[in-house]
């Protein structure tokens, strides 16, 4: 089993809150982690039809049969349960009584806000972090990383990533999406997914996506929301400060798993990546995803933004710590070029003393420091996190 960084926080929070709720993509390892962290807890999977029907038809009777700690998997499948769980924890006041997991974040968040506010800790478990997967491996070729992604099952079972991700989309994503929206044409939605994969790291253009898919902009926004709810994509916002600059107002789109992105782009082996026109953006998606995993694995909110103005000045990542701003450039090249410093230097001049740290993450062989900028090869991304 992989050593998940978030496990220490899961165990800690279970001593402080009666409920711990863990959300994240399907197959990100939620069930495996919770069962390993709480081996003595009863495990109940609400995906099982008979169990789900019992929980939904007689929630009080269902819960009365559970004594001691319990893991309730895919809690969104039994939306009536949280109200009854609330009554139990208010009466018993026992830390760690319920461990809840779910894979549809909007539904779960709504349920928690209605029934469990103040009673549950909230965790998000994304697919494996680079350091969790590769810490004991001698090498990790970039093409292999971008091709295979980070879903644990692919590595646990030594699966072919193309096949595994195809099955993942068919058996999980499409089923979840059908439960959230009424799809008249699955083929159109599949095309929409593939179009989204071509948009990674770029400013969202609803009109272009709508035209490419033959749908209206309202549908584009609805479907993007569904993909976010299902932990397939996320967006980062442009960073606003009072710098008297005309800034872009559009978000950027990324996928939670870079391997899934590669699959949607039709990449069927690592060799295809070597000359692929989107290799640089796939690398960017990979690094942005790692930054987000690092935040969530330490129970911190997303503080990831980007900078871009109408003059074309841009920085890939701005991390906002309130009084401090860290800037990061992400480059898939193996050699550092002076052009890589342009955006960082511009932003430091713009932000002044608030821009306290500057970084470059690239695909080269050496981690070093140059003119006050710390440069990390992607294999050393865990060292970067120590600076954040």
C-alpha positions as CSV (number, residue, x, y, z in Angstrom):
1,X,0.0,0.0,0.0
2,X,1.2,3.5,-0.7
3,X,2.0,5.8,2.1
4,X,-0.6,8.6,1.7
5,X,0.4,11.9,3.1
6,X,-3.1,12.8,4.1
7,X,-3.4,9.7,6.4
8,X,-1.8,11.5,9.4
9,X,-4.5,14.2,9.1
10,X,-7.3,11.7,8.7
11,X,-6.2,10.0,12.0
12,X,-5.8,13.3,13.8
13,X,-9.1,14.7,12.7
14,X,-10.9,11.5,13.8
15,X,-9.8,12.2,17.4
16,X,-11.3,15.7,17.1
17,X,-14.5,15.4,15.2
18,X,-17.4,12.8,15.4
19,X,-17.4,12.6,11.6
20,X,-14.7,12.8,9.0
21,X,-15.9,13.2,5.4
22,X,-13.4,12.3,2.6
23,X,-14.3,13.2,-1.0
24,X,-12.3,12.7,-4.2
25,X,-12.4,11.1,-7.6
26,X,-13.5,7.5,-8.0
27,X,-10.6,5.2,-7.6
28,X,-8.4,7.8,-5.9
29,X,-7.9,5.4,-3.0
30,X,-10.4,6.7,-0.5
31,X,-11.8,3.2,0.5
32,X,-8.3,1.6,0.7
33,X,-7.0,4.5,2.9
34,X,-9.9,4.6,5.3
35,X,-9.9,0.8,5.8
36,X,-6.2,0.9,6.4
37,X,-6.5,3.8,8.9
38,X,-9.4,2.2,10.7
39,X,-9.0,-1.6,10.4
40,X,-11.5,-2.3,13.3
41,X,-14.3,-0.2,11.8
42,X,-17.2,-1.8,10.1
43,X,-17.2,-1.1,6.3
44,X,-20.5,-0.5,4.4
45,X,-20.6,0.2,0.7
46,X,-23.7,2.2,-0.3
47,X,-23.1,1.3,-3.9
48,X,-24.5,-2.2,-3.2
49,X,-28.1,-2.1,-4.2
50,X,-29.7,-3.9,-1.3
51,X,-27.6,-1.9,1.2
52,X,-28.5,1.4,-0.5
53,X,-32.3,0.5,-0.6
54,X,-32.2,-0.4,3.1
55,X,-30.4,2.9,4.0
56,X,-32.8,5.0,1.9
57,X,-36.0,3.3,2.8
58,X,-35.3,2.9,6.6
59,X,-32.4,5.1,7.5
60,X,-33.2,4.9,11.3
61,X,-33.3,1.1,11.2
62,X,-30.2,1.0,9.0
63,X,-28.2,3.1,11.5
64,X,-29.5,1.4,14.6
65,X,-27.8,-1.8,13.5
66,X,-24.4,-0.1,13.4
67,X,-22.5,-0.1,16.7
68,X,-19.1,1.5,17.1
69,X,-17.0,3.1,14.4
70,X,-18.2,2.7,10.8
71,X,-17.0,3.6,7.3
72,X,-19.9,4.6,5.0
73,X,-18.6,4.5,1.4
74,X,-20.2,6.7,-1.3
75,X,-22.5,8.5,1.1
76,X,-24.1,10.5,-1.7
77,X,-26.0,7.4,-2.7
78,X,-28.0,7.6,0.5
79,X,-28.9,11.3,0.9
80,X,-31.3,10.7,3.8
81,X,-28.6,9.3,6.1
82,X,-26.7,12.5,7.2
83,X,-29.8,14.0,8.9
84,X,-30.0,10.8,11.1
85,X,-26.3,10.7,11.6
86,X,-26.5,14.2,13.0
87,X,-28.9,13.1,15.7
88,X,-26.6,10.2,16.6
89,X,-23.4,12.2,16.9
90,X,-25.2,15.0,18.9
91,X,-26.4,12.4,21.4
92,X,-23.2,10.3,21.7
93,X,-20.5,12.9,21.1
94,X,-17.9,10.3,20.3
95,X,-14.9,11.4,18.1
96,X,-14.4,9.4,14.9
97,X,-17.8,7.7,15.1
98,X,-18.4,8.0,11.3
99,X,-16.0,8.0,8.4
100,X,-17.9,9.1,5.2
101,X,-16.6,8.9,1.7
102,X,-18.0,10.3,-1.5
103,X,-17.1,11.0,-5.1
104,X,-19.6,13.8,-6.0
105,X,-18.4,16.9,-4.2
106,X,-21.3,19.3,-4.9
107,X,-23.9,16.9,-3.6
108,X,-21.9,16.0,-0.5
109,X,-21.1,19.6,0.2
110,X,-24.8,20.5,0.0
111,X,-25.7,17.7,2.3
112,X,-23.0,18.6,4.8
113,X,-24.1,22.3,4.8
114,X,-27.7,21.2,5.6
115,X,-27.1,18.5,8.2
116,X,-23.5,18.1,9.3
117,X,-22.1,21.7,9.5
118,X,-19.7,22.0,12.4
119,X,-19.8,18.2,13.1
120,X,-17.5,16.9,10.4
121,X,-14.0,17.5,9.2
122,X,-13.6,17.7,5.4
123,X,-10.8,16.1,3.5
124,X,-10.1,15.7,-0.3
125,X,-8.1,12.8,-1.6
126,X,-6.9,13.1,-5.1
127,X,-5.1,10.4,-7.0
128,X,-1.5,9.6,-5.9
129,X,0.9,12.4,-5.6
130,X,4.2,12.0,-7.5
131,X,6.2,11.6,-4.3
132,X,3.7,8.9,-3.0
133,X,4.0,6.9,-6.2
134,X,7.6,7.3,-7.2
135,X,9.5,7.7,-3.9
136,X,10.8,4.2,-4.0
137,X,11.4,4.0,-7.7
138,X,14.8,4.7,-9.2
139,X,13.5,6.6,-12.2
140,X,10.4,8.1,-13.7
141,X,10.6,9.1,-17.3
142,X,8.5,12.1,-18.0
143,X,6.6,10.5,-20.9
144,X,5.7,7.6,-18.6
145,X,4.4,10.0,-15.9
146,X,2.3,12.0,-18.4
147,X,0.9,8.8,-20.1
148,X,0.0,6.7,-17.0
149,X,-1.2,9.4,-14.6
150,X,-1.7,8.6,-10.9
151,X,-4.8,6.4,-10.3
152,X,-3.5,3.8,-7.8
153,X,-5.3,0.8,-9.4
154,X,-3.2,1.1,-12.6
155,X,-0.1,0.6,-10.7
156,X,-1.5,-1.9,-8.1
157,X,-2.6,-4.2,-10.8
158,X,0.0,-3.3,-13.4
159,X,-2.7,-2.4,-15.9
160,X,-2.4,-1.0,-19.3
161,X,-3.2,2.7,-18.8
162,X,-5.0,3.2,-22.1
163,X,-7.3,0.2,-21.3
164,X,-7.8,1.1,-17.7
165,X,-8.6,4.7,-18.3
166,X,-11.1,3.7,-21.1
167,X,-12.9,1.4,-18.6
168,X,-12.7,4.2,-16.0
169,X,-14.6,6.6,-18.2
170,X,-17.1,4.1,-19.3
171,X,-17.9,2.5,-15.9
172,X,-17.6,5.4,-13.5
173,X,-17.6,8.8,-15.1
174,X,-20.5,8.2,-17.6
175,X,-22.6,6.6,-14.9
176,X,-22.0,9.4,-12.4
177,X,-22.6,12.0,-15.1
178,X,-25.9,10.4,-16.1
179,X,-27.0,10.6,-12.5
180,X,-26.3,14.4,-12.5
181,X,-27.7,15.4,-15.8
182,X,-30.0,14.0,-18.5
183,X,-27.8,13.2,-21.5
184,X,-29.6,13.0,-24.8
185,X,-26.5,12.2,-26.8
186,X,-23.6,10.5,-25.1
187,X,-21.5,10.8,-28.2
188,X,-21.7,14.6,-28.0
189,X,-20.6,14.5,-24.3
190,X,-17.7,12.3,-25.2
191,X,-16.6,14.8,-27.8
192,X,-17.0,17.5,-25.2
193,X,-14.7,15.7,-22.9
194,X,-12.1,15.4,-25.6
195,X,-12.4,19.0,-26.5
196,X,-11.9,19.9,-22.8
197,X,-8.6,17.9,-22.9
198,X,-7.3,20.1,-25.7
199,X,-8.0,23.2,-23.6
200,X,-5.8,22.4,-20.6
201,X,-3.7,25.3,-19.4
202,X,-5.5,27.8,-21.6
203,X,-8.1,30.5,-21.0
204,X,-11.6,29.0,-21.1
205,X,-13.4,30.0,-24.2
206,X,-17.0,28.9,-23.9
207,X,-17.9,30.0,-27.4
208,X,-15.1,28.0,-29.0
209,X,-16.0,24.9,-27.0
210,X,-19.7,25.3,-27.9
211,X,-19.0,25.6,-31.6
212,X,-16.7,22.6,-31.6
213,X,-19.3,20.5,-29.9
214,X,-22.4,21.8,-31.5
215,X,-24.0,22.8,-28.2
216,X,-24.8,26.2,-26.7
217,X,-22.8,28.1,-24.1
218,X,-25.3,27.4,-21.3
219,X,-24.8,23.6,-21.9
220,X,-21.0,24.1,-21.9
221,X,-21.1,25.7,-18.5
222,X,-23.5,23.1,-17.1
223,X,-21.3,20.2,-18.3
224,X,-18.1,21.9,-17.0
225,X,-19.9,22.1,-13.6
226,X,-20.7,18.4,-13.8
227,X,-17.1,17.5,-14.6
228,X,-16.0,19.5,-11.6
229,X,-18.6,17.8,-9.4
230,X,-17.3,14.5,-10.5
231,X,-13.7,15.4,-9.8
232,X,-12.6,15.2,-13.4
233,X,-11.6,18.8,-14.0
234,X,-10.8,21.9,-11.9
235,X,-10.4,25.5,-12.8
236,X,-7.9,28.1,-11.5
237,X,-8.8,31.8,-11.4
238,X,-6.7,34.8,-12.5
239,X,-5.1,36.5,-9.6
240,X,-6.3,40.0,-8.9
241,X,-4.3,42.7,-7.1
242,X,-4.5,46.5,-7.3
243,X,-1.6,46.7,-9.8
244,X,-3.5,49.0,-12.2
245,X,-3.3,46.5,-15.0
246,X,-5.9,45.2,-17.3
247,X,-6.1,41.6,-16.4
248,X,-7.8,38.7,-18.1
249,X,-11.0,37.5,-16.4
250,X,-11.2,34.0,-17.8
251,X,-10.3,30.9,-15.8
252,X,-7.9,28.2,-16.8
253,X,-9.0,24.5,-17.0
254,X,-7.0,21.5,-15.9
255,X,-7.8,17.8,-15.3
256,X,-7.2,16.2,-11.9
257,X,-5.3,13.4,-13.5
258,X,-2.9,14.0,-16.3
259,X,-3.1,10.4,-17.5
260,X,-6.8,10.8,-18.1
261,X,-6.0,13.9,-20.1
262,X,-3.5,12.0,-22.3
263,X,-6.0,9.3,-22.9
264,X,-8.7,11.8,-24.0
265,X,-6.1,13.3,-26.4
266,X,-5.7,9.9,-28.1
267,X,-2.2,9.2,-26.7
268,X,-1.8,5.4,-26.5
269,X,1.8,5.0,-25.4
270,X,4.6,7.1,-23.9
271,X,6.3,7.4,-27.3
272,X,3.4,9.4,-28.7
273,X,4.2,12.1,-26.1
274,X,7.7,12.8,-27.3
275,X,6.5,15.0,-30.2
276,X,3.0,15.7,-29.2
277,X,2.1,19.4,-29.6
278,X,0.4,19.5,-26.2
279,X,3.3,17.9,-24.3
280,X,4.2,21.3,-22.6
281,X,0.6,21.8,-21.5
282,X,0.4,18.2,-20.2
283,X,3.5,18.9,-18.2
284,X,1.9,22.0,-16.8
285,X,-1.3,20.1,-16.0
286,X,0.9,17.5,-14.1
287,X,2.7,20.2,-12.0
288,X,-0.4,22.2,-11.2
289,X,-2.1,19.0,-10.2
290,X,0.8,18.2,-7.8
291,X,0.5,21.7,-6.3
292,X,-3.2,21.1,-5.6
293,X,-2.6,17.6,-4.2
294,X,0.0,19.1,-1.8
295,X,-2.6,21.7,-0.6
296,X,-5.4,19.1,-0.1
297,X,-3.1,16.5,1.5
298,X,-2.2,19.0,4.2
299,X,-5.9,20.0,4.7
300,X,-5.4,23.4,3.2
301,X,-7.6,25.3,0.8
302,X,-6.8,25.9,-2.8
303,X,-4.6,29.1,-3.1
304,X,-3.5,28.5,-6.7
305,X,-4.0,31.3,-9.3
306,X,-2.3,32.5,-12.4
307,X,-1.4,36.0,-13.7
308,X,-2.0,37.3,-17.2
309,X,-2.6,40.8,-18.5
310,X,-3.8,42.2,-21.8
311,X,-0.3,43.0,-22.8
312,X,0.6,39.3,-22.8
313,X,2.6,39.2,-19.6
314,X,2.0,35.9,-17.8
315,X,3.0,33.8,-14.9
316,X,1.9,30.2,-14.8
317,X,1.2,30.0,-11.1
318,X,0.7,32.5,-8.3
319,X,0.4,31.1,-4.8
320,X,-1.4,33.6,-2.6
321,X,-0.5,33.5,1.1
322,X,-2.1,36.8,2.0
323,X,0.9,39.0,2.8
324,X,3.1,37.1,0.4
325,X,2.9,36.0,-3.2
326,X,5.0,33.1,-4.7
327,X,5.4,32.9,-8.4
328,X,6.1,29.7,-10.4
329,X,6.9,29.1,-14.0
330,X,6.4,25.6,-15.4
331,X,8.5,24.5,-18.4
332,X,8.7,21.1,-20.1
333,X,12.1,21.9,-21.6
334,X,15.3,20.2,-20.3
335,X,17.4,23.4,-20.5
336,X,16.8,26.7,-18.7
337,X,16.5,29.6,-21.1
338,X,16.6,33.3,-20.2
339,X,13.1,33.7,-21.6
340,X,11.9,31.5,-18.7
341,X,12.7,34.4,-16.4
342,X,10.8,37.1,-18.2
343,X,7.4,36.5,-16.6
344,X,8.9,36.0,-13.1
345,X,11.0,39.2,-13.4
346,X,8.0,41.2,-14.7
347,X,5.8,40.0,-11.9
348,X,8.4,40.7,-9.2
349,X,8.7,44.3,-10.5
350,X,4.9,44.5,-10.5
351,X,4.2,43.0,-7.1
352,X,7.3,44.4,-5.4
353,X,8.1,43.1,-1.9
354,X,4.9,41.0,-1.7
355,X,6.5,38.6,-4.3
356,X,8.9,37.0,-1.8
357,X,9.7,33.7,-3.6
358,X,10.1,32.7,-7.3
359,X,10.5,29.3,-8.7
360,X,10.8,27.4,-12.0
361,X,9.8,23.7,-12.3
362,X,11.2,22.1,-15.5
363,X,12.1,18.8,-17.1
364,X,15.9,19.1,-16.8
365,X,18.4,17.2,-14.8
366,X,19.6,19.7,-12.2
367,X,18.0,21.6,-9.4
368,X,19.8,24.9,-8.7
369,X,19.3,28.6,-7.8
370,X,19.8,31.4,-10.3
371,X,19.5,35.1,-9.6
372,X,17.3,34.5,-6.6
373,X,15.1,32.1,-8.5
374,X,15.0,28.5,-7.2
375,X,14.9,26.0,-10.1
376,X,13.6,22.5,-9.5
377,X,13.5,19.5,-11.8
378,X,10.1,17.9,-11.5
379,X,11.5,14.8,-9.8
380,X,12.4,17.1,-6.8
381,X,8.9,18.6,-6.5
382,X,8.8,17.4,-2.9
383,X,11.7,19.7,-2.2
384,X,9.7,22.6,-3.7
385,X,6.9,21.9,-1.4
386,X,9.2,22.5,1.6
387,X,9.7,26.0,0.3
388,X,6.0,26.7,0.1
